[in-house]
Amino acid sequence: MNTADSFIQKPIELDATDWRLLELLQQDAALSNQALAEKAHVSPATCLRRVKRLVESGVIERRVALLSPDKLGAGLSAIVEITLDRQGAEHLAEFESRVLGEPAVQQCWRVSPGPDFVLVVQVPDMPAYHALVQSLFTQQANVRNVKSFFAVQRSKFEPRLNLHRPA
């Protein structure tokens, strides 16, 4: 087997019922199995079996509650571009490992072209952001550039996939 092939995953075969379950779960992952089965027009046993298969296959990564940052005192959102001084594989992995352990970093994307990483960060306020910058970027000798964008208004936040069903 080619090394590149080991990273390629074949998509799981989904039918109309699977797609309907996924759409319903994206709307409300807290639905009971009974309620989900009713909305999907399947028996509770079929629903349970299908959802279990979707979880075990990795199609459903996890089920979470979406919390309001403003109501919980974590109202400062920032999108941060990071450019490293050295971009070797080991340097990229080292930086990535460093930010993955930081709870304030909600998302970490390795990107190209442009900066090496784009982070989505959620902190209570500017002093907390400053402390985060000091601990993650300033003390890290391999960070060449940090460019931060602070959200002034969230117009849309929809953490769901637009499910395109095959014809």
C-alpha positions in Angstrom: 0.0 0.0 0.0 1.2 3.5 -0.9 1.9 5.7 2.1 -0.3 8.4 0.7 -3.2 5.9 0.4 -3.1 5.2 4.1 -4.4 8.7 4.7 -7.3 8.5 2.3 -10.5 7.3 3.8 -13.3 6.0 1.8 -16.6 7.8 2.6 -19.1 5.6 4.4 -22.2 4.6 2.4 -25.2 6.6 3.6 -28.8 6.3 2.6 -31.7 8.7 2.9 -32.4 7.6 6.5 -28.7 8.3 7.5 -28.8 11.7 5.9 -32.1 12.5 7.7 -30.7 11.4 11.0 -27.6 13.5 10.5 -29.6 16.6 9.6 -31.8 16.2 12.7 -28.8 15.6 15.0 -27.1 18.8 13.6 -30.3 20.7 14.6 -30.5 19.2 18.1 -28.1 16.5 19.3 -30.0 16.3 22.6 -33.0 14.6 21.1 -33.8 11.4 22.8 -33.6 8.2 20.7 -37.4 8.0 20.8 -37.9 11.6 19.6 -35.2 11.3 16.9 -36.7 8.1 15.6 -40.2 9.7 15.4 -38.8 12.7 13.5 -36.8 10.5 11.2 -39.8 8.2 10.6 -37.9 5.0 11.7 -38.3 2.6 14.7 -36.3 3.4 17.8 -34.3 0.2 17.3 -33.4 1.2 13.8 -32.5 4.8 14.9 -30.3 3.5 17.7 -28.5 1.1 15.4 -28.0 3.8 12.7 -26.7 6.4 15.1 -24.3 3.9 16.7 -23.0 3.1 13.2 -22.5 6.8 12.4 -20.6 7.3 15.7 -18.4 4.2 15.3 -17.5 5.0 11.7 -16.5 8.6 12.8 -19.1 10.4 10.7 -20.4 11.8 14.0 -17.3 12.9 15.8 -18.9 14.0 19.1 -22.1 15.5 20.5 -21.7 18.8 22.4 -23.6 21.7 23.9 -23.0 25.1 22.3 -22.5 27.7 25.1 -22.9 31.4 24.9 -19.4 33.0 25.4 -21.0 36.4 26.3 -23.2 34.9 29.0 -20.3 33.1 30.5 -17.8 35.9 30.6 -15.7 34.8 27.7 -16.7 37.6 25.3 -13.5 38.3 23.4 -13.1 36.4 20.1 -9.9 36.7 18.1 -8.8 35.2 14.8 -5.0 35.0 14.9 -2.5 34.4 12.1 0.8 32.9 13.1 3.9 32.8 10.9 6.8 30.7 12.1 10.4 31.5 11.6 11.3 27.9 10.6 8.7 25.8 8.8 10.2 22.4 8.9 7.8 19.5 9.7 9.2 19.2 13.3 8.8 22.9 13.9 5.2 22.9 12.6 4.3 19.9 14.8 6.0 21.5 17.8 3.9 24.7 17.5 0.8 22.7 16.8 1.3 20.6 19.9 1.8 23.7 22.0 -1.5 25.4 21.0 -3.5 22.2 21.1 -2.9 22.1 24.9 -4.3 25.6 25.4 -8.1 25.6 26.2 -8.5 29.2 24.9 -7.6 28.0 21.4 -10.9 26.7 20.0 -9.6 26.0 16.5 -6.2 25.5 15.0 -5.7 25.3 11.2 -2.5 24.7 9.3 -2.9 26.8 6.2 -1.2 27.6 2.9 -0.3 30.0 1.4 0.1 32.9 3.8 0.6 32.4 7.5 1.5 28.9 8.8 -1.5 28.7 11.2 -4.8 30.4 11.8 -6.2 30.1 15.3 -9.7 30.9 16.6 -9.3 32.1 20.2 -11.9 32.8 22.9 -10.9 34.6 26.1 -12.7 36.7 28.7 -11.1 40.0 27.9 -8.0 41.8 26.6 -5.8 41.2 29.6 -6.5 37.4 29.2 -5.6 37.7 25.5 -2.4 39.5 26.4 -1.5 36.7 28.8 -2.3 34.1 26.2 0.0 35.9 23.7 2.8 36.1 26.2 2.6 32.4 27.1 2.0 31.0 23.6 3.8 33.3 21.1 6.2 35.7 22.8 8.1 33.1 24.7 8.2 30.9 21.7 11.4 31.8 19.8 10.1 30.2 16.6 7.2 32.6 16.1 8.1 35.3 13.6 4.8 37.1 13.2 1.4 37.3 15.0 -1.5 39.1 13.4 -4.7 39.3 15.4 -8.2 40.2 14.3 -10.8 40.9 17.1 -14.5 40.3 16.5 -16.7 43.3 17.0 -19.9 41.5 16.1 -20.8 37.9 15.4 -23.1 38.0 12.4 -23.3 34.2 11.9 -22.2 31.2 13.9 -23.5 27.9 12.5 -21.2 25.0 13.3 -22.9 22.5 11.0 -22.2 21.0 7.7 -24.3 21.8 4.7 -25.2 18.2 3.8 -25.0 17.6 0.1 -26.7 14.3 -0.6 -25.6 12.4 -3.6 -28.2 12.1 -6.3 
